[in-house]
Amino acid sequence: MPFSNFGLGKDILRAIQKAGYTRPTPVQVAAIPKVMQGNDLIAIAQTGTGKTAAFVLPMLHRISLANQQGQPRGTKALILAPTRELALQIMENIRAYGNGLPIRVAAIFGGVEEEAQIKAVRKGVDMIVATPGRLIDLMERQKVDFSMLEMLVLDEADRMLHMGFLPDIETIIKDLPKRRQTLMFSATLSKEVESLARRFLYQPKMVQIGKRSNPADTVVQCVYEVPAHLKSQMLLALLRQSHFTRVLVFVRMKDGANVLTNFLKLAGVKVARLHSSRSQEQRLQALQDFKDGKVQVLVATDIVARGIDIDGVSHVVNYDFPVNPEDYVHRIGRTGRAEAQGEAISFVPKGDLNLLGMTELSIGQRLERKRLRGFDYHATTPAPAAGEKPEKRDWRKRTREIEAKQTAKSAPKKPASKKPTDKRGRK
């Protein structure tokens, strides 16, 4: 089935072709006609199946048609996303799919100066992509106008409707026009969250591609049962294999990301890190360096587990096994995208075997157990990284030393104080 069967405008079809899309994915085939008809929609599909295009293409068509008919301009579409990175990625997709269309779009998210965002909105935009926190701030200060809003999208709906986000979503929605089209897209959506989602939708249609909470079939999954203190050495051993070309490593905590990143740097691995304590500029640079192949490894927390699309990720490594099965599905969905093959590896110490069991029960399959040939599973302490002396095996201490040096280098130098001199000018 070609994209032309959906009734999309010629400019949009031309942009799709230019972007390299030849045929729609199953979720696009199922969702786009329903969105074009104006239905509210709940769509569930595995990661990497083209959900963004499933809602962006119909929205672009509708706004473009309204502009051609001379309807009053205003913000007609709002897309809510859980992270800044995902909001920016959706922006990139809108610009690609709407290439050549006179449609204006703005992104609103925290972590950067707000003046540029306010200025962009003040000029007038057709679409806004936003994270909830910054958007609520601008709404309360009446910096945005949604009086003409016709379409609302909650991307990664299960995370957006998690109890931590629910109050923000309710705050935003209560100030939006009641007559609107609302769409919810996600890779996972529990029955409980689905019933909650229906509070915001009117007689929604349901689209479900594949089984709920199942990983994509294009991802080969396996587990290494390894002691916690040897995980860094096992990762290093795997990274030295030639087919580990672009590797996304997930950790639970920001401190863990810092420690692991510095350990890999000491071992000579080209690596970047991405977590919420990094500045927006640092986060974007790390992501771009990974996409461009300037670094082999990106160490990240779960802020990049949802929706982020990076071409050519050969492997996802769960360095710290996720607590929730849904997070496991989203994490490993960063590889094996767009029908490409990928591999997901999980390190599971004895203390995490219960989490592994819960995940296997949720996805309905037992993950293959593997052993790394030649690896010493019984070592009491990790071996030193390449170039490191044996006595420097305390990686956390070594990491703190490195970070202190980096901080000292970046700090402004104080002018040298002049020593007092006597009357003859001697010090």
N, C-alpha and C positions, 0 to 999 in steps of 0.2 A: 504494500500500500504506500503510495507516494505522499509527500507532504501536501501536494496540490489538492488532494481529495478533501482536505479539511476546510477549504474555502478561505484560506489565508490570502492577504493581499500580495500582489506581484513583487513589491519591494521587499517584503518579508521573505518570500520564497527565494528571491535573489540573494538576500543576506544569508539565509540558511545554507544555500549551495556554496556560497563563498566561504562560509565557516567550515565546510567540509562534511556536512551532514547529507547523507544520501537517502536514508529511509528512517522513518520514525521507530522508536523502541516500543515495546508492548505497553508500557505505562502511558506513553504519549498517544498511542492509538486509542487506548481506553479513556483517557482523561480529556484530551483536547476537544472532542466533539461535545462533551458535557459542559465544559467551561464555555465554549462558543455559544451554547444554547442558554447560558445565563444561570445554570444550576449551581447551588452550593455543593461543595464536594469535599469528601474525605478520601484521600488517596494514600495507599500503603504500597510501597515497592522497595525492593532491595536497593542498597546504595550503588551508585554508579550506573543507574538505569535511565538517566535523563529526566528526572523529575522537575528540575528547574525550567527546562524548555517547555514542559507540559503546562506550566501556568504562565510563563513569560510570553510565549508566542500568541496565545489568545488575547492577553492583555494588550500587547502591542497593536494587534489588529483592531481591537475595539477602540483604543485611544486614537489611532491613526484615522479610522473611519469617522470618528466624532470631529476631529480637526478638519478633515476634508469637507464635512457637511457644515462647517462654520459654527459649530457649537461653542459656547463660551469656554475659554481656557481656564484651567484650574487643576489642582491635584486630584486626579481621578483614581489613582491606585496607590496603595500602601502595602509594602512587603515587610513583615517583621521577621528578624533572624536572631538567633541566640548569641552570636559572636560577631566581632568586628570583621574577622577574616572572611566569614561566610557572607556578610553584607557586602563587602568589597567584591567578592567573587560573583555574587548575583549582579552587581553593577556591571562588571565586565561582560557577563553574559547578555545583559540587556543591550549594551552598546554593540555587541557583536550581532545579535539577532535583529536589532533595529538600525543597523548600518544603512545610512541613506535616508532615514525617516526623520522629519523635524520634530522629534520627541525629546523633551528635556527631562532629565532624571537627576536626583540628588541623593547622597548618602548621609545619614545622620547616625553617629555613634560616638562613644566617649573615647578618652585617651588622647585626643588631639584638641587643638584650639577650636572653639565653636564658631568664631566669627565668620570663617569661610563658609561653613555650613548654613548659617543664618543668612548670609549674603546670597548664596545660591538659591535658597528657598524664597527669599524676598523677590528675586528676579522673576519667579514664576516657574514651576515645574509640573510636569504631567504625572510623574511617578516619584515616590520616595521609598528608599530601602533603609531600614532603621533597626537599631537595637533598642529595646524598651527603655532603658534608663535615661539616655540622653533625649530620646523622643519625649518622654513624660516631662522632662525639665523644660523643653522648648514649648510644649503644649501649655504648661502652667503659666508660662510667660507670654503666651499668645503670639509666638513667633511662627507658628504654622497654622494653616487654615485647611480644614478637612470638610468644609461645608459642601463641596462638590464631589466628595469621595463616592465612588461606585464599586470599587473592588478592594477587598482585604485578603491578604495571604499570610498565613502562619506557616513559615517554613521550619522544618524539623519540629513538627507540632508536639511530639511527645515530650521533648525537652522544654518547649515553650509553655506547655501546660503542666509541667512538673510543679509541685506545690510551691517551690521557691519563686517561680515566675508568675504563677497564677494571679496574685494581686496586681502586678504591673499590667498584665494583659487586660484584666477587668477594668483598671483605671483608664487605659487607652480606649477600649471598646465602648465604654459608656459615653464617651464624648464624640463618637463617630455617628454618622447618619444611620438610622435604623434600616432604611431601604438601601441595601447593598448586597453584593455577591461576596460570600466568604468561602475561602478555599483553605484546606489544611493538608499539607503534604508531609510524609515522614517515612522512614525506613521501618520503624517499629511503632506500634500503637496498641497498647493493652486495651482490653475490653472496658476497664474502669475509666481510662483516660478517654476512650471513645465516647462513653456515655456523658462524660464531662464536656467534651467538645461539642456535643449536640446542643448545649446551652447557647452556643454562639452561632449556630447554623440553622437555616430554615429548610426543612424537608431535604436534607442533603442526600446526594447520590453517593454511592460507595464504589471505589475502585480498589481492588486488591490484586497485586501481581505476585504470584508465588505465595509461600507460606509465611505467616507472621513470624517475625524475629528470626528469620533464617538468613545465613550468610549467602552471598552470591555464589553460584556454582563455579565461577571462574577462579575462585580462591582455593588453593590447596592448603590445608590446615594441619599443623602438627604441634606436638608438645615435647619439650625437654624438661624432665624432672631433675632439677639442679639445685644444690644448696644455695641459699640466698647470698652467702659471702663469695660465691664463685660465679655469680651471674655476669659480672663485668668481664671476667676472663673468657667466659663462653661467648659472649657477644663479640669480643675482639677476635676470637678464633673463627667465628662465622664470617665476620666482615672481611677477613683475609682471603676468603674464597672468591674467585673471579666473578661469579654470577651475582654477587651481592653488590649491585651497581648503584641503586638509589634506595636507601633504606630509611624507613620512618620508624623510630623507636618511641614507644609510649611508656611514660613513667607516671606514678600517681601524684607525686609532690614536686613543687618547684625546687626545693632544696636538692631533691634527688636528681632532677634534671641538671642542675649546676654541677653536682659532684660527678655524674657520669660524663657530662660534656668535657670537663677538664681532664678526667681520666683518659678519654679517647684522644684528646689533643696531645697529652703526654706520650701516647702510643703512636703518634704520627698520623692519626685519622683526620681527614677533613670533615669537620662537624660544625653544626650550628644548633642553637637551642631556641625554643619558643615556649613561653609561658606567660601568665598574666602579669607578672612583675616586670617584664620587659616593656620598654616604651613602645608606642605604636610604630615608630620609625624602625626600631630594632626588630620588632616582630615581622614587619613587612619585608625588611632586608633579609632576614633569615629564611623566610618563605620563598623569596625571589631567588636567593642563592641556591636553594634546594631545587627549585624548578629549573634553573639554568644549568644545573649540574656542577656548580662551583664547589659544592660540598657533597660528600657521599652519604652523609648521615644527618638527619634532622631529629634531635631529641626533643620531645614535646609532651606536654600534658594533654588532657582531653579537650582543650579548647580547639584543637584541629581535628578531632575525631568525627565531627559532624559536618557533612556537606562539602568539605574542602576537596576540590578536584585538582589533582596533580598528575600530569601525564607521566607514565613510565616508572611508577613506584614498583620496584621489583619485589621488595619484601616489606612487610610490617612485622615488627617485633614487639610483643607484649613483654617488655622487660619487667614491669610490675603487672601481674595479672589483674584485670579489672574486677571490681566488686560486683557490678551489675551485668547480667547477660546482655542487656541492650547495648551497653557500652562496648562489649566485646564485638558485637555485630557491626557497630558503627566504626570502631577502630580498624578492623580488618577490611572494611569496605573501602579503605583508602588505596588498596591495591586491587588488581583484577577488574579495573573499570573499563567501560566501553568495550566489553567482550574480550579484553586482553587477559592473559593469564597472570596470576600473581601468587605469592606464597605468604602465609601468615604463620609466624612462629611464636609460641608462648613459653616463657620460662616459668616453671611452677615448682617452688619449694614445697616441702611437706606441709608448711602452715597454710598454703593456699590450695591444697587438694580439694577442700570442701567447696571453694569457689569454682574450681574446675568442674566438679560434679554438678553444681547448680547450672552452669553454663551448658554442659552437655545435655542435661535434661531439658533445658529451654529450647535448644536448637535441634533436639531430636537425633543426635548422632554422637558417637564416641570418637574423640580426636585421636589420631595416630600418635603413639609414643615413639620417640626416636632417641638414639644414643649417638653422641658425637665421638667418632673414632679417634683414639689417641688422647682424649681429654681426661685429665685426672679428677675424677669426681670425689676423691677422698682427701684432697689437699685440705689442710687445716687453715692455711692462709693463702690468699691470692698471690700469684707470682707477680714480680714487678713488671711494669710496662717497659716497652723497648727503650733502651737508653737510661733507664732508672736504676739506681743502686739498690741492692736488696734491703738496706736499712730504711729506705723511704717507701715502706709499704702501707703506711697509714694514709690512705687516699683522701680522707676527709681533712686531715691536717695539711696535706700537700695542697689540696684544693684551696683551703683558706689562705695559704701562703701565696698562691698564684693570684687569687682575687685581690689580696691586699696589695700586691705589686702592681696589678692593673689599675687599681684605684689610685695608687700613689702616682703612677705615670700620667693619669688623666687629670689629676688635681692641679690647679694653677700653682706655679712655683712662687714662693715668697722671695722678695728681693733680699739679697744677702745683707745682713746688718753690718754697719761699719763699726770697727773697733775704735774706741777713743784714742786719741793721739795726744802727745805732750806738746809743749810749746814749739818744739823743733820739728814737729810733724812725724815723730817716730811713734810706732804702734807699741 
